[in-house]
């Protein structure tokens, strides 16, 4: 199973590079990235981006049910990822201090910070309807997806 998932990530990473190689509009890049990631990951119920605006995270392009619009830096999983400037992998969102429940069906989450010119400009946020959905391999591969986006932006 790990090999299949690795192959899917490799293919998704190649597809992402191809989709965004000639694009420089942030919203267009993130819109296609959220759709591509959503199409390629199993057992997820929300894939999207939050972008920094006036010292808070604001909802950006996503795939899934309607979501929270404003998230303070340091609040919830997304805000913690920004405050600590590191990927957050949460096996059980209900056990995460200060978790913001935008969708009661979400049970686990991964959030990867996005950088431009050395500064956090947003996050990739993925929710799953099962506990323990995201592995160390998912963390590595999703951080690589974000690096592809960052390289296009910088």
Wavefront OBJ file of the C-alpha trace (Angstrom):
o trace
v 0.000 0.000 0.000
v 2.817 2.448 0.776
v 4.284 1.913 -2.690
v 0.950 2.693 -4.334
v 0.576 5.849 -2.260
v 4.155 6.883 -3.147
v 3.392 6.401 -6.836
v 0.234 8.492 -6.492
v 2.174 11.291 -4.826
v 4.868 11.162 -7.503
v 2.237 11.384 -10.223
v 0.388 14.170 -8.403
v 3.611 16.133 -7.972
v 4.361 15.841 -11.695
v 0.808 16.875 -12.534
v 1.023 19.864 -10.196
v 4.264 21.051 -11.804
v 2.662 20.746 -15.227
v -0.564 22.501 -14.164
v 1.161 25.546 -12.691
v 4.396 25.839 -14.701
v 3.205 28.844 -16.730
v 0.964 30.362 -14.071
v 1.842 33.136 -11.628
v -1.590 34.028 -10.244
v -1.748 32.763 -6.658
v -5.491 32.048 -6.681
v -5.276 30.099 -9.955
v -2.327 28.054 -8.647
v -4.028 27.232 -5.351
v -7.369 26.468 -7.024
v -5.824 23.854 -9.291
v -3.627 22.528 -6.476
v -6.607 21.991 -4.147
v -8.551 20.182 -6.882
v -5.563 18.012 -7.810
v -4.759 17.044 -4.223
v -8.432 16.330 -3.493
v -8.640 14.085 -6.567
v -5.488 12.167 -5.636
v -5.910 11.543 -1.908
v -8.280 8.975 -0.510
v -10.184 9.317 2.746
v -10.144 13.125 2.872
v -13.149 15.409 3.197
v -11.586 18.870 2.793
v -8.539 20.165 0.915
v -7.787 23.842 0.747
v -5.723 26.859 1.505
v -5.820 29.703 3.976
v -3.883 32.865 3.143
v -2.369 35.446 5.468
v -4.116 38.797 5.301
v -3.766 41.519 7.933
v -2.214 39.145 10.487
v -4.863 36.430 10.230
v -5.623 33.491 7.969
v -8.415 34.014 5.432
v -10.127 31.198 3.544
v -8.710 30.650 0.066
v -9.397 28.136 -2.710
v -10.666 24.774 -1.472
v -12.549 21.565 -2.249
v -15.181 20.445 0.249
v -17.956 21.803 2.406
v -18.097 25.500 3.364
v -15.402 26.373 5.897
v -14.381 28.872 8.536
v -13.375 32.164 6.908
v -11.154 33.800 9.562
v -8.553 31.990 11.695
v -6.275 33.848 14.092
v -2.573 33.060 14.070
v -1.990 30.659 16.961
v -5.597 29.355 16.934
v -6.542 25.860 15.871
v -4.345 23.609 13.778
v -3.952 26.126 10.929
v -3.086 29.039 13.194
v -0.632 26.860 15.128
v 1.116 25.834 11.889
v 1.660 29.539 11.120
v 2.713 30.478 14.666
v 5.221 27.606 14.871
v 6.138 27.748 11.164
v 5.987 23.979 10.887
v 3.719 21.251 9.590
v 1.096 20.037 12.028
v -0.059 16.407 11.838
v -3.023 15.774 14.117
v -4.263 12.200 14.575
v -7.388 13.256 16.504
v -8.555 16.845 16.071
v -10.790 16.628 19.137
v -7.689 16.083 21.279
v -5.929 19.153 19.810
v -6.079 22.109 22.233
v -8.109 24.929 20.703
v -9.195 22.956 17.630
v -11.622 24.937 15.468
v -14.401 22.623 14.305
v -15.459 23.905 10.890
v -16.778 20.440 9.944
v -17.893 18.028 12.669
v -17.087 15.114 10.319
v -13.345 15.880 10.374
v -11.390 13.568 12.669
v -7.744 14.155 11.667
v -5.852 16.941 9.921
v -2.567 17.988 8.369
v -1.530 21.598 7.829
v 1.585 22.650 5.884
v 2.848 26.264 5.927
v 3.467 27.980 2.567
v 6.331 30.461 2.206
v 7.114 33.266 -0.200
v 10.347 35.198 0.113
v 11.040 33.450 3.428
v 7.743 34.504 5.002
v 4.664 32.371 5.777
v 1.916 33.513 3.384
v -0.595 30.759 4.067
v -1.198 27.079 4.687
v -2.340 23.939 2.925
v -5.026 22.368 5.124
v -6.360 18.833 4.637
v -9.012 17.188 6.799
v -10.029 13.538 6.952
v -13.173 11.856 8.273
v -11.104 9.166 10.023
v -8.610 9.264 12.893
v -4.879 8.812 12.174
v -5.296 9.434 8.427
v -1.984 11.250 7.897
v 1.353 9.448 8.188
v 4.961 10.608 8.255
v 5.066 9.766 4.532
v 2.035 11.984 3.880
v 3.818 14.803 5.719
v 6.933 14.456 3.546
v 4.999 14.210 0.285
v 2.581 17.047 1.041
v 5.491 19.263 2.075
v 6.957 18.462 -1.353
v 3.677 19.518 -3.001
v 3.900 22.816 -1.129
v 7.540 23.248 -2.235
v 6.382 22.967 -5.845
v 3.886 25.773 -5.206
v 6.519 27.871 -3.400
v 8.996 27.496 -6.256
v 6.362 28.808 -8.668
v 5.638 31.806 -6.413
v 9.239 32.810 -5.675
l 1 2 3 4 5 6 7 8 9 10 11 12 13 14 15 16 17 18 19 20 21 22 23 24 25 26 27 28 29 30 31 32 33 34 35 36 37 38 39 40 41 42 43 44 45 46 47 48 49 50 51 52 53 54 55 56 57 58 59 60 61 62 63 64 65 66 67 68 69 70 71 72 73 74 75 76 77 78 79 80 81 82 83 84 85 86 87 88 89 90 91 92 93 94 95 96 97 98 99 100 101 102 103 104 105 106 107 108 109 110 111 112 113 114 115 116 117 118 119 120 121 122 123 124 125 126 127 128 129 130 131 132 133 134 135 136 137 138 139 140 141 142 143 144 145 146 147 148 149 150 151 152 153 154
